Amino acid sequence: MRIVAGKYRGRHFDIPRSFKARPTTDFAKENLFNVLRSYIDFEADMPRALDLFAGTGSITLELLSRGCAHVTAVELDTQHAAFIRQFLRALQAEDDVTLLRADVLRFLRKTSANYDFIFADPPYALPQLPQLPDLIFTNDESRAPILVPGGIFVLEHGRTQDFTAHPYLIDHRAYGSVNFSIFRSPEIS
């Protein structure tokens, strides 16, 4: 795994073979961020980002490297969270990331924080995967929306999922078996 661009560009991290995580390939990650440049300027906007199902931390580190002001990474697996923490220490970036060892679905139902950019890379077999966009965009009277108006949400998924009917879908990209559905939160009028 490597960081593709930004201040940590070119840094490599070896992922232990015992990991259950399937990291986003460097090819897919680089192409995704090229597409995202037309929707968000990470360096100029310095968005607050959320990385759900953080796994190896590849996206967390990429977001940090590209200029996000702060990244919250949510990962349930203890070994994966320890791996992410290890590389945050190596980069001396512990203050720039809030790493939560938590269940993503519970986190989404309870958080009162909001973000400019959200990335989710759930296990492709996760039964609740089709409901993730609705969890992000649900307006609950007891809390503010998780994604700010005009914010971007990217969902990585397999080819069996289809979000073309979702009202907030703005783009879809496929790189081999990796699919990214890109959503935008509606602006407040």
C-alpha positions as CSV (number, residue, x, y, z in Angstrom):
1,M,0.0,0.0,0.0
2,R,1.3,3.5,-0.8
3,I,0.1,7.1,-0.4
4,V,-0.5,8.3,-4.0
5,A,-0.3,12.1,-3.6
6,G,0.2,15.0,-1.2
7,K,2.6,15.7,1.5
8,Y,3.2,12.0,2.3
9,R,3.3,11.0,-1.3
10,G,5.2,7.8,-2.1
11,R,5.2,6.5,1.5
12,H,4.8,2.7,1.5
13,F,3.2,0.5,4.2
14,D,3.4,-3.2,4.3
15,I,0.1,-4.8,5.2
16,P,0.3,-8.0,7.3
17,R,-0.8,-11.2,5.5
18,S,-3.1,-12.0,8.5
19,F,-5.3,-9.0,7.6
20,K,-8.9,-9.7,6.6
21,A,-9.2,-6.2,5.0
22,R,-9.2,-5.7,1.3
23,P,-7.4,-2.4,0.7
24,T,-8.5,-0.2,-2.1
25,T,-5.9,-0.7,-4.8
26,D,-3.5,2.1,-5.6
27,F,-4.8,2.2,-9.2
28,A,-8.4,2.5,-8.1
29,K,-7.5,5.0,-5.4
30,E,-5.5,7.2,-7.7
31,N,-8.3,7.2,-10.3
32,L,-10.9,8.0,-7.7
33,F,-9.0,11.0,-6.4
34,N,-8.5,12.3,-9.9
35,V,-12.3,12.2,-10.4
36,L,-12.9,13.8,-7.0
37,R,-10.8,16.8,-8.0
38,S,-13.8,18.0,-10.0
39,Y,-16.0,17.9,-6.9
40,I,-13.8,18.9,-4.0
41,D,-10.5,20.7,-3.6
42,F,-8.9,18.9,-0.6
43,E,-6.0,21.4,-0.3
44,A,-8.0,24.6,-0.6
45,D,-11.1,23.6,1.2
46,M,-9.3,21.5,3.9
47,P,-12.4,19.5,4.5
48,R,-13.3,17.5,7.6
49,A,-13.4,13.9,6.5
50,L,-14.9,10.6,7.7
51,D,-13.4,7.2,6.7
52,L,-15.9,4.4,7.5
53,F,-14.7,0.8,7.6
54,A,-11.2,2.2,7.6
55,G,-9.5,-1.2,7.3
56,T,-5.8,-0.6,6.5
57,G,-6.2,3.2,6.8
58,S,-5.2,3.7,3.2
59,I,-7.9,6.2,2.5
60,T,-7.4,8.0,5.9
61,L,-3.7,8.5,5.1
62,E,-4.5,9.6,1.6
63,L,-7.0,12.2,2.8
64,L,-4.6,13.5,5.4
65,S,-1.8,13.6,2.8
66,R,-4.0,15.6,0.4
67,G,-4.8,18.3,2.9
68,C,-7.9,17.4,5.0
69,A,-8.0,19.4,8.1
70,H,-9.1,16.4,10.2
71,V,-10.0,12.8,9.5
72,T,-12.2,10.6,11.7
73,A,-11.5,6.9,11.0
74,V,-14.0,4.3,12.2
75,E,-12.7,0.7,12.3
76,L,-14.1,-2.1,14.5
77,D,-11.2,-4.7,14.1
78,T,-8.6,-4.3,16.9
79,Q,-5.7,-5.4,14.7
80,H,-6.6,-3.0,11.9
81,A,-7.1,-0.1,14.3
82,A,-3.6,-0.8,15.8
83,F,-2.1,-0.9,12.3
84,I,-3.6,2.5,11.5
85,R,-2.4,3.9,14.8
86,Q,1.1,2.6,14.1
87,F,1.3,4.5,10.8
88,L,-0.2,7.7,12.3
89,R,2.6,7.6,14.8
90,A,5.2,7.0,12.1
91,L,3.9,10.1,10.2
92,Q,3.6,12.1,13.5
93,A,-0.1,12.7,12.5
94,E,-1.9,11.4,15.6
95,D,-3.4,14.8,16.3
96,D,-4.9,15.0,12.8
97,V,-6.9,11.8,13.0
98,T,-9.5,10.7,15.5
99,L,-9.4,6.9,15.3
100,L,-12.5,5.2,16.7
101,R,-12.7,1.5,17.3
102,A,-16.4,1.1,16.8
103,D,-19.2,-0.5,14.8
104,V,-19.8,1.8,11.8
105,L,-23.6,1.3,11.7
106,R,-23.9,2.2,15.4
107,F,-21.6,5.1,14.9
108,L,-23.8,6.5,12.1
109,R,-26.9,6.2,14.1
110,K,-25.4,8.0,17.2
111,T,-22.9,10.6,15.9
112,S,-23.7,14.3,16.2
113,A,-20.7,15.3,14.2
114,N,-20.9,16.4,10.5
115,Y,-18.4,16.1,7.7
116,D,-17.6,17.7,4.3
117,F,-16.4,14.4,2.8
118,I,-17.3,10.8,3.7
119,F,-15.7,7.6,2.3
120,A,-17.1,4.1,3.1
121,D,-15.4,0.9,2.1
122,P,-17.6,-1.8,3.7
123,P,-17.2,-5.5,3.2
124,Y,-18.8,-6.2,-0.1
125,A,-20.9,-8.9,1.5
126,L,-22.3,-6.6,4.3
127,P,-26.1,-7.1,4.3
128,Q,-26.7,-3.4,5.2
129,L,-24.5,-2.1,2.3
130,P,-27.5,-1.1,0.1
131,Q,-28.8,1.0,3.0
132,L,-25.6,3.0,3.7
133,P,-26.4,6.0,1.5
134,D,-29.8,6.4,3.2
135,L,-28.0,6.2,6.6
136,I,-25.7,9.0,5.5
137,F,-28.6,11.2,4.1
138,T,-31.2,10.6,6.8
139,N,-32.2,13.7,8.5
140,D,-33.1,12.9,12.1
141,E,-34.8,15.6,14.1
142,S,-32.6,14.8,17.1
143,R,-29.3,15.6,15.2
144,A,-27.8,17.5,12.3
145,P,-27.1,15.7,9.0
146,I,-23.8,13.7,9.1
147,L,-22.9,15.1,5.6
148,V,-22.9,18.9,5.3
149,P,-25.0,20.5,2.5
150,G,-23.1,20.1,-0.7
151,G,-20.8,17.5,0.9
152,I,-19.5,14.4,-1.0
153,F,-20.1,10.8,0.0
154,V,-18.2,8.0,-1.8
155,L,-19.2,4.4,-1.4
156,E,-16.9,1.6,-2.6
157,H,-18.7,-1.6,-3.5
158,G,-18.7,-4.6,-5.7
159,R,-20.3,-4.8,-9.2
160,T,-23.6,-6.4,-7.9
161,Q,-24.7,-3.1,-6.2
162,D,-26.5,-0.5,-8.3
163,F,-27.3,3.0,-6.9
164,T,-28.3,4.7,-10.2
165,A,-31.9,5.2,-8.8
166,H,-30.6,7.0,-5.7
167,P,-31.6,10.7,-5.8
168,Y,-28.2,12.0,-4.6
169,L,-26.0,9.9,-6.9
170,I,-23.9,12.2,-9.1
171,D,-21.3,9.8,-10.6
172,H,-20.2,6.2,-10.8
173,R,-16.8,4.8,-11.6
174,A,-15.6,1.2,-12.0
175,Y,-12.0,0.0,-12.0
176,G,-12.0,-3.7,-12.5
177,S,-14.1,-5.2,-9.7
178,V,-13.9,-2.0,-7.6
179,N,-16.9,0.3,-8.0
180,F,-17.3,3.8,-6.6
181,S,-20.7,5.5,-6.3
182,I,-20.3,9.2,-5.6
183,F,-23.2,11.1,-4.0
184,R,-23.7,14.8,-3.1
185,S,-25.7,16.1,-0.3
186,P,-28.4,18.6,-1.4
187,E,-27.7,22.3,-0.8
188,I,-30.0,24.1,1.5
189,S,-32.2,26.6,-0.4
